[in-house]
Amino acid sequence: MCCCRLSKRGFARGEKVFHIVDPARRDDHLRRLASAGIDVTAIRQRGQFELRTWTDTHLCNGRFDQEKTLALFQEVVRDAKQQGFPLIRFVTHMEWALENRPGVDDLLEYEARANYIWLRQDGPVNPVICTYDLTKFGGDLVVDVMRTHPMIIIGGILQRNSFFVPPDEFLRELRERRGPG
């Protein structure tokens, strides 16, 4: 299931949709949404759609700060709920993690810690889709990232992830891998 179809479904249900994309592909992303029949101007005017690039989310000031990024997502959820949106659908393209920037090495810790926010929400859980281009990321990293997500989309099908490791356990494993230090 592509992000356009998932987003279109969210718009139809009156939900807020929040996308994070490569700054170089921002305009292309908007064109793809429009070609999927989404009236981007209308949903933006209603406050139902927010598009950001990873340079103004994950890589603010040229570095990845997982605390600031997690705080931003909590703020987006809080604001959207105050605006009356029943759910917020997040889609983030993860190629920012391939950039040689300070803090990017904390990706796996960030992915696990994000679950603290998503799994402990009151009410319905706001879906978060992290898209990883499998031609760009190494197999070891992809397997570890998969282990941080309770649900996963494989072959376009959303399913419970039998490889999911709860955040505390995954973070303990990461610390053990890194060794003393």
N, C-alpha and C positions, 0 to 999 in steps of 0.2 A: 504494500500500500504506500503510495508516494506521499510526500509531505503536502503536496497541493490538495490531494483528495482528503487527507486527514484535516487539513486546515479548513477546506471548504465545508466539511461536515461540522466543524466547530463554529464557523461563522453562522451557518444555518441554525444552530442551536443557541445562538446568542452568546457564545463564549468569546473570551479574548484570546487572541493568538499572538505569540511573541516569537519572532524568528531572529536568529543570529547567523550571519553569513560572512563570507570572505568579502572584504571591501571592494575587491576588483570584480566581484560577481553580483554586486548589489542590484544594478540595473537589470541584469539578466534574470535575477530572481523575481523581480517585480514583473517582468515580461512573462515569465513562466506562470506566475499566479494569474495574470490577466488572460493568458491563453487557455487556462483551465476554467475560464468563465467567472473568475472572481473580480468583482468591481473594487479594485484596490483603493480608488479615491473615496468611495462611499464608506468602506470599512475603516479607513483611516479617520475620516471625519467623525464617525461614531465613536472613535477611540477604541475600536474593537481589534485593531491590528497595529502592532509595533514592530518595525524592522530596524535592527541595529547591526552594526558590523562588529567583528571580533576585536577591532582596535578600540571600540568604545565600550566593550564589555570585558572580555577575558584578558585583553592585552592593553588595558589602560596604562598610559605613561610608559609604554614599551616593555612592560613586564606583566607576568601573571601573578596576581595576588588572590589566592583562593578565598581568603577572608572577605575581601571586597566583592568578589564575584558572588559568593554565597549571600552576602548581605544585599546585593543588588537584586537577586532573584527573590529574596524574602520581601523586599520593598515592592517589587512588581506584583507579587501575589497580594500583598496587603492593599495596595492602591487599586488593583483590579476588583477586589472584593468590595472595597468602599464605593467603587463606581457601579456596583451592582452586577458584576459579571459572575455567573455561577461557577465558572471553571476557567482556568487559563491553560492553554496548550502551548508548550514550549518546544521549539525545534531549533537545535543548534548544530551547525556544521563544525566538526571538530578539527579541521586541518590546521587551525591556529596552533595546535599542540605540536606540530611539526616544525614550527619556527624556532630558531635558536634565540630564545629570549629568557631572561632570568625568571625563575619560578616555574617554568614549563615542566621541569622534572617532577613537580608535585601533582601531575595529572591524576595518577592512580589514587592518591590520597584524597584529592578533590572529588573524584567520582564516588568514592566510598562515603565520604563525609556528606555529600549532597543528599544521600539517602536519609540522613538524620532529619533533614527538612521535609523531604517528600513522604517518608514513611510515618512521620509523626504529626501530620496535618489533621486538623479537625474537619470533618465532612469529607466530601469526595476528594480523591487525590488528583492533583493537577498533573496531567501526563507530561512527561519530559522525554523527548526523542533526541538522542545524541547520534548524529549520523557520522559514521567513520567510513571513509573510502578505503576499502580493503586492498586496493592496488597501491595505496600510499603508506599504510601502516603495517608494521611487522606483525607476524603471527603471535609472538609472545605477548606483545602489548594488547592486541585485540582480544586474546583469550582472557587476560587479566581484566580488561575493561568489561567484557561480558560478565565476568564473575561479580562485578559490582552492581549489576542491574537485576532486579527481581523479575522483570518482564523483558522480553526481547522480540524484535521483529526479524524473522529469518524467512527469506523467500516471500516477503510481503505478508506474512502471517504473524500476528501478535500472539505470543504464547508465554506461559509461565517458564521461567528460566531455571532448569534443574541444576545449573552450575552456580547459581547465586550463593554468595557468601555474605552473611550479615555484616554490616559495617564494622562493628567492634572486632570481630574475628578477622576480617580482611585487613584492617589497620594493624592489628597485632602481627599478622603474617608479614606485612610490609616492613614493620620495624625489625622483625627477626631477620629478614632478607638483607636489610641494610647493615645489620650488625651494630655493635656498640659505636657510639659516636655522637 
